[in-house]
């Protein structure tokens, strides 16, 4: 399936979220246990360590959405989430999200299966129990990178 414009890309992501289940055998598994499947490979810049990225994401546990950046007003719906690739050690972003976005290109959409050690671990959080595997649907919206290697804030508007 080839997706040629943004409107189609958004509807593809929504279809994926509504249950177009991709078999786990179709996912690529990294050595750390993170699994990913590209719904759409972007054509823009590539996210690398040090990049400041803006993403939309939907986090699910057992098929139920527990967190999303897609809720809200506006044409795109919701406020994108921004973070610096490679900074998950500081606790600012879920490690599985950080590692899963690295290597994506702007405009890309990726499904992630995040093992507990790259998600909420042995402690869990709120309704997510200890040792839970979660799923993330991520869309890479933009990348900002300073020519000096320091993070640059993503400014919306």
N, C-alpha and C positions, 0 to 999 in steps of 0.2 A: 504494500500500500504506500503510495507517495502522496504527501500532503504539500500543497503548493502555496497556501496563504495562511495568515494568522487566524482568520475566522474558522477555517477548517481545522487548524491545529488545536484551537481551544475546544472545539466540539469533539475532536479525537480524544483529548485528555479526559473530558467529561464522560465519554463512552467507556474509557478504560476504568474510570472511577466507579461507574455504575455496574461493573461486573464483567466486562470482557476479560475473562480470566486467561492470562498467559500461563501456559504450563511451566513449572519451575525448571524443566529440562531445557527450555529455551533461553534461560538466563545465563549470563556469564558469571562464574564464581571466582572471586579474588582470593588470594592466599589467606586473608584475614577473615574469611567467611562471608563477607558482604557479597550479595548477588545483585546484578543489575540487568535490565533489559531496556534497550533504547526503542521507545515508541516512535521517536523522530530524531534523527541526527541533525543538529543545527548546522547552519552554514556560516555563523559568525565567529568571533574570537573564541579561543580555547581557554577554559578555566584552568589556571595553574597555581601553584603555591604562591601566596602573596597577592593574588587577584582579589579585588573587592567585588563580590557578586550580589546580584539581586535575583531572588527566585520566588516562585509561587510553589507552595507545597501542600499536600494533603497527607496527614499521618493517620494510619489505620492500625487497629489491633483486632484480630479476628473478624475482619471485614467491616468494622464499625469505625467511622471517623471520630477521632478524639481531639484533633488539633488541625487547623488549616489557616493558611494566609489568604484563602480565596473568598472568605466571607466579607461582605461589606458592600458599600455603595460604589457606583461608577461603572463605566463600560467594562473594564477588566474584572471588576469585582474584587474587593479586598486590597490590602496593602502588602506589597512585596516585602519579603524578609531579606535583609542584607547581612552579610558576614564576610570575613576574610578567610580564604582557603588556607588551610594549614594551621588554624588557630584553635582547633577543637580541644587541644591540651589545656587551654586556659579555662575551659568550661563554658565558653560563650555560645557554643553551637554543639548539637548532637554529633558525635564522632562519625556515625554512619552517614549523616547528611553531608558533612564536610568531605569525607572520602568519596561519597557517591557523586558529588557534583564535580570534583576534580576530574579533568579530562573531557567534560561536556563542552559543547560549543553553544554559543548564544543561539536561541531559537529551538534548542533541543528539548526533548521531553524524555524522562527516564523513570522507570519503575525500579524501586530498590526494595530488597528484602534484607532487613537489618537484624543481624543476630544480637542476642541480649548484651554481649560484651561491647558492642558498638552502639547500643541504645541506652536503656536505663539500668542494665546490669542486675546485680543481685538485690538491689534495694527496691526497684520499681519506682513508680511515681503516680500519685493519685489513683485513678482507676486502672492503671497498667501494673499488673502484678510483677513480682520478681522473676527474672529470667525469661521475660516475654520477647518473642520475635515480633517486630513491627514491620509494616509496609509503608513506603513513602512514594508518592507520585510527585515528581519534581519537574518544573519547567524553568530553564535558565533564561532569564529575561535580559540581563545586561551584565557587562563586566567593566569595571573601571580599574586602571592600574597606573600608579605613579611612575614616571620615568626614573625616579630615584629609589624604587623598591619599597616605599612606605605606603601603607594603606591610604586610600582616598575615599571619602564619604560619597555614597551614591545619593545624588540630589534628584528628587522627583519633582516634576512640575514643569 
